[in-house]
Amino acid sequence: MSEPAIRLTGLTKTYAGGKQALKGIDLEIPRGSIFGLLGPNGAGKSTTINILAGLVNKTAGSARIWGFDIDEHPRNAKASIGIVPQELVFDAFFTPFETLELQAGLFGVPKAKRRTMELLKAVRLEDKAHVYSRTLSGGMKRRLLVAKALVHNPPVLVLDEPTAGVDIELRQLLWDYVRDLHAQGTTIVLTTHYLEEAESLCDRIAIINHGEVVANDETSKLLGTTGDKVLDVVVDADLAAPPALVTCKSVELKDPRRLIITFDKRTTNAGAVLAGLSAAGVGIIDVSTREADLEDVFLELTSGKSAAA
């Protein structure tokens, strides 16, 4: 279908007191994609997600989930999306099994169609099905939140900072499960501060800053928007200060014998940079290079702009 999984048109939110969190967001998230929604703290990501979840009322504009307008068809819109929040919020005296059964009941899922044990097994909590949720570790609670968001089998799953504060093993387990969901046709929307995760997982990324979309493209194309290249140079003698290289964007002295040099490969090249170091009397022992990554793009698009909400 041509209708995107999520379509935001002119989405605006102004809180009491005049604080404007969203300034006319226009965004389409394709069906079947893993879509990264990135931005600095306070940029408007959580406000956007909370509007989709029905927790915050928009000021203006429209939002559609799986073709359903959140105002005209709120029940259908909510049934089309599952949201895994940042906060670990549970009823401490419910078991994981009871938590999922209750959530399924709230969404009107008939008992015969509930997948409680299937979901607990998928997130590796079947052995904890009947213990109190308060006894679960932080990582287990995070996995339970994912299962809770899936009880009504939504076609869209939003993961809001799902790996914040979790260990590497859990992070890998979670991403393996997300990839399986995606392979089954679920559209995934991810917010994360781990930019390497977004770079490896997402096929498309939008960056929000100061309540506005400042970038929205396929990940590979977004990475190509910056011409930055970085040289990591080890020198043969201690330096008191970085040498002046006028053709470079920045020259940082990481320690007395290590320079991190950033330059635009569209206007200069590594050979010219190294020649400039030699001309400045700097002896070079070792050099390594890397292309710009998502962190470089993110910083270039968001630096110097204050956050809104």
Secondary structure per residue as TSV (DSSP state, phi and psi in degrees):
chain	resnum	aa	ss	phi	psi
A	1	M	-	360.0	150.8
A	2	S	-	-79.9	-22.7
A	3	E	S	-65.0	126.0
A	4	P	-	-69.7	165.1
A	5	A	S	-62.3	-44.1
A	6	I	E	-134.8	134.1
A	7	R	E	-130.1	120.1
A	8	L	E	-110.8	129.4
A	9	T	E	-129.5	115.5
A	10	G	E	57.1	33.2
A	11	L	E	-70.7	123.2
A	12	T	E	-130.3	141.6
A	13	K	E	-140.9	122.2
A	14	T	E	-121.5	120.6
A	15	Y	-	-81.9	165.9
A	16	A	T	-56.8	135.3
A	17	G	T	98.7	-5.9
A	18	G	S	93.8	3.5
A	19	K	-	-73.0	115.5
A	20	Q	E	-95.7	111.3
A	21	A	E	-87.0	-38.0
A	22	L	E	-126.4	135.8
A	23	K	E	-119.7	65.4
A	24	G	E	74.5	55.8
A	25	I	E	-71.1	126.5
A	26	D	E	-115.3	120.7
A	27	L	E	-156.7	135.6
A	28	E	E	-123.3	130.2
A	29	I	E	-110.4	113.3
A	30	P	-	-65.4	149.1
A	31	R	T	-65.5	141.5
A	32	G	T	78.9	8.7
A	33	S	-	-98.3	163.0
A	34	I	E	-106.4	109.6
A	35	F	E	-111.8	125.0
A	36	G	E	-93.0	127.4
A	37	L	E	-114.0	103.0
A	38	L	E	-115.3	162.3
A	39	G	-	166.7	158.5
A	40	P	S	-67.3	166.9
A	41	N	T	-54.9	132.5
A	42	G	T	81.6	10.6
A	43	A	S	-77.9	-19.3
A	44	G	S	122.7	2.0
A	45	K	H	-62.7	-50.5
A	46	S	H	-65.9	-36.4
A	47	T	H	-61.3	-43.8
A	48	T	H	-60.3	-47.6
A	49	I	H	-64.6	-40.7
A	50	N	H	-66.9	-31.0
A	51	I	H	-66.3	-43.9
A	52	L	H	-63.3	-34.4
A	53	A	H	-79.0	-10.4
A	54	G	T	82.8	14.5
A	55	L	S	-91.9	-19.8
A	56	V	S	-131.0	136.4
A	57	N	-	-87.9	129.5
A	58	K	-	-71.0	156.9
A	59	T	S	-87.2	-40.4
A	60	A	E	-156.2	170.5
A	61	G	E	89.6	-172.7
A	62	S	E	-137.2	156.1
A	63	A	E	-139.2	131.1
A	64	R	E	-124.7	134.7
A	65	I	E	-119.4	117.6
A	66	W	T	55.2	34.9
A	67	G	T	90.3	-5.1
A	68	F	E	-104.5	124.7
A	69	D	E	-69.6	133.9
A	70	I	T	-68.2	-19.1
A	71	D	T	-92.1	-43.0
A	72	E	T	-79.0	-34.2
A	73	H	S	-133.8	63.9
A	74	P	H	-61.6	-38.0
A	75	R	H	-67.6	-43.7
A	76	N	H	-65.7	-38.2
A	77	A	H	-63.8	-45.8
A	78	K	H	-66.3	-33.4
A	79	A	H	-70.6	-16.1
A	80	S	T	-93.1	-1.2
A	81	I	E	-138.0	141.1
A	82	G	E	-120.4	135.5
A	83	I	E	-123.4	126.6
A	84	V	E	-100.5	106.0
A	85	P	-	-77.6	167.8
A	86	Q	S	-68.7	-40.3
A	87	E	S	-77.7	142.0
A	88	L	-	-90.6	87.9
A	89	V	-	-111.8	119.6
A	90	F	-	-142.4	159.4
A	91	D	-	-82.3	114.9
A	92	A	T	-61.0	-22.7
A	93	F	T	-102.1	8.6
A	94	F	S	-98.6	145.4
A	95	T	-	-84.0	162.8
A	96	P	H	-54.1	-40.3
A	97	F	H	-61.0	-47.4
A	98	E	H	-65.5	-37.1
A	99	T	H	-60.3	-45.8
A	100	L	H	-71.4	-37.4
A	101	E	H	-63.6	-42.8
A	102	L	H	-63.1	-45.6
A	103	Q	H	-62.1	-41.2
A	104	A	H	-63.2	-39.2
A	105	G	H	-64.0	-38.9
A	106	L	H	-63.2	-30.0
A	107	F	T	-91.2	5.2
A	108	G	T	72.4	25.3
A	109	V	-	-79.2	120.5
A	110	P	-	-59.9	148.2
A	111	K	G	-56.0	-36.5
A	112	A	G	-66.6	-20.7
A	113	K	G	-106.8	4.9
A	114	R	-	-76.1	147.3
A	115	R	-	-121.7	38.3
A	116	T	H	-56.6	-55.3
A	117	M	H	-68.8	-33.1
A	118	E	H	-61.1	-43.5
A	119	L	H	-69.7	-41.0
A	120	L	H	-63.2	-37.4
A	121	K	H	-67.6	-38.9
A	122	A	H	-63.1	-33.8
A	123	V	T	-100.5	14.7
A	124	R	T	60.5	45.8
A	125	L	-	-125.0	13.3
A	126	E	G	-60.6	-31.0
A	127	D	G	-77.5	-8.5
A	128	K	G	-110.8	15.3
A	129	A	T	-58.1	-33.5
A	130	H	T	-120.2	26.5
A	131	V	S	-104.4	158.9
A	132	Y	-	-65.1	139.9
A	133	S	G	-61.5	-26.4
A	134	R	G	-66.1	-19.4
A	135	T	G	-87.1	-6.4
A	136	L	S	-76.0	149.7
A	137	S	-	-72.6	168.3
A	138	G	H	-59.0	-40.7
A	139	G	H	-65.8	-38.4
A	140	M	H	-65.7	-39.9
A	141	K	H	-63.4	-37.8
A	142	R	H	-62.1	-42.3
A	143	R	H	-67.0	-36.7
A	144	L	H	-63.8	-35.9
A	145	L	H	-61.3	-39.1
A	146	V	H	-63.5	-47.3
A	147	A	H	-60.9	-40.2
A	148	K	H	-61.4	-36.9
A	149	A	H	-72.1	-13.5
A	150	L	T	-107.4	3.4
A	151	V	T	-61.7	-30.3
A	152	H	T	-99.1	14.0
A	153	N	-	53.7	54.9
A	154	P	-	-73.9	148.0
A	155	P	S	-76.2	-15.0
A	156	V	E	-123.8	130.7
A	157	L	E	-122.9	124.7
A	158	V	E	-105.8	124.7
A	159	L	E	-111.8	107.9
A	160	D	E	-97.5	101.8
A	161	E	S	50.5	55.1
A	162	P	T	-70.3	-21.0
A	163	T	T	-109.1	14.5
A	164	A	T	-63.5	121.0
A	165	G	T	75.7	14.6
A	166	V	-	-107.8	160.3
A	167	D	-	-79.1	170.3
A	168	I	H	-63.2	-39.6
A	169	E	H	-63.5	-45.0
A	170	L	H	-65.3	-40.2
A	171	R	H	-58.8	-44.5
A	172	Q	H	-66.1	-40.7
A	173	L	H	-60.9	-44.2
A	174	L	H	-63.7	-43.8
A	175	W	H	-68.9	-32.8
A	176	D	H	-62.0	-41.5
A	177	Y	H	-67.6	-40.4
A	178	V	H	-61.7	-41.4
A	179	R	H	-62.6	-37.9
A	180	D	H	-64.2	-43.8
A	181	L	H	-60.1	-44.1
A	182	H	H	-62.0	-40.6
A	183	A	H	-63.8	-25.6
A	184	Q	T	-86.0	-1.4
A	185	G	T	109.6	-0.9
A	186	T	-	-73.0	134.8
A	187	T	E	-82.6	128.5
A	188	I	E	-111.5	129.7
A	189	V	E	-115.9	124.1
A	190	L	E	-122.3	129.6
A	191	T	E	-112.0	137.9
A	192	T	-	-158.9	151.6
A	193	H	S	-96.4	-5.1
A	194	Y	-	-88.9	92.7
A	195	L	H	-66.1	-27.5
A	196	E	H	-65.9	-29.4
A	197	E	H	-65.7	-48.2
A	198	A	H	-61.0	-40.5
A	199	E	H	-64.3	-38.4
A	200	S	H	-84.8	-28.0
A	201	L	H	-95.4	-39.3
A	202	C	-	-87.9	137.0
A	203	D	S	-91.1	-13.1
A	204	R	E	-147.8	146.0
A	205	I	E	-138.0	136.0
A	206	A	E	-116.4	141.4
A	207	I	E	-115.7	126.0
A	208	I	E	-107.7	135.5
A	209	N	E	-145.3	135.1
A	210	H	T	54.1	38.1
A	211	G	T	75.8	12.5
A	212	E	E	-132.3	150.4
A	213	V	E	-80.4	117.1
A	214	V	E	-102.9	-10.4
A	215	A	E	-160.3	145.9
A	216	N	E	-161.1	105.0
A	217	D	E	-163.1	171.1
A	218	E	E	-60.0	145.1
A	219	T	H	-56.5	-44.2
A	220	S	H	-62.6	-39.2
A	221	K	H	-71.7	-36.9
A	222	L	H	-63.5	-39.5
A	223	L	H	-65.9	-24.1
A	224	G	T	-85.4	-2.0
A	225	T	T	-76.7	-17.6
A	226	T	-	-109.8	138.1
A	227	G	-	-95.7	13.3
A	228	D	E	-66.5	141.0
A	229	K	E	-133.7	148.0
A	230	V	E	-121.1	132.2
A	231	L	E	-109.0	131.1
A	232	D	E	-108.0	109.4
A	233	V	E	-115.3	126.9
A	234	V	E	-99.9	126.7
A	235	V	E	-107.5	168.0
A	236	D	S	-92.0	-1.7
A	237	A	S	-150.4	154.3
A	238	D	-	-62.8	139.5
A	239	L	-	-112.0	135.2
A	240	A	S	-81.7	-26.5
A	241	A	S	-153.8	154.7
A	242	P	-	-68.4	143.2
A	243	P	-	-70.0	153.9
A	244	A	-	-83.1	119.9
A	245	L	-	-124.8	100.5
A	246	V	T	-67.5	-21.3
A	247	T	T	-85.3	-1.9
A	248	C	S	-107.0	152.4
A	249	K	S	-74.5	-38.1
A	250	S	E	-156.8	147.9
A	251	V	E	-131.8	113.1
A	252	E	E	-114.4	132.4
A	253	L	E	-92.6	99.6
A	254	K	E	-71.9	-39.4
A	255	D	E	-152.6	174.3
A	256	P	T	-56.1	-20.5
A	257	R	T	-123.3	22.5
A	258	R	E	-140.5	126.4
A	259	L	E	-114.6	137.9
A	260	I	E	-112.2	112.9
A	261	I	E	-115.1	124.8
A	262	T	E	-110.8	130.5
A	263	F	E	-141.9	162.2
A	264	D	E	-90.8	112.5
A	265	K	T	-68.7	-11.8
A	266	R	T	-78.5	-18.8
A	267	T	T	-120.1	-12.2
A	268	T	-	-147.9	-179.5
A	269	N	-	-141.5	167.5
A	270	A	H	-61.2	-36.4
A	271	G	H	-60.2	-42.7
A	272	A	H	-66.1	-37.1
A	273	V	H	-64.7	-45.2
A	274	L	H	-66.4	-35.1
A	275	A	H	-64.8	-36.6
A	276	G	H	-64.9	-38.7
A	277	L	H	-63.7	-43.7
A	278	S	H	-61.7	-42.7
A	279	A	H	-64.6	-26.6
A	280	A	T	-85.3	4.1
A	281	G	T	81.7	20.1
A	282	V	-	-97.1	123.1
A	283	G	-	-86.6	135.4
A	284	I	E	-106.7	129.5
A	285	I	E	-99.5	-43.0
A	286	D	E	-150.1	149.6
A	287	V	E	-139.4	134.6
A	288	S	E	-131.1	153.2
A	289	T	E	-128.4	157.0
A	290	R	E	-149.3	151.8
A	291	E	E	-80.9	165.9
A	292	A	-	-63.2	140.9
A	293	D	-	-114.1	-173.5
A	294	L	H	-61.9	-32.3
A	295	E	H	-61.5	-40.7
A	296	D	H	-63.7	-44.6
A	297	V	H	-62.3	-46.1
A	298	F	H	-57.6	-48.3
A	299	L	H	-65.3	-38.1
A	300	E	H	-64.8	-36.0
A	301	L	H	-83.7	-23.6
A	302	T	H	-113.3	-10.8
A	303	S	T	-67.2	141.4
A	304	G	T	81.1	3.8
A	305	K	-	-116.1	127.5
A	306	S	-	-75.8	148.9
A	307	A	-	-80.7	158.9
A	308	A	-	-109.4	-37.0
A	309	A	-	-158.6	360.0
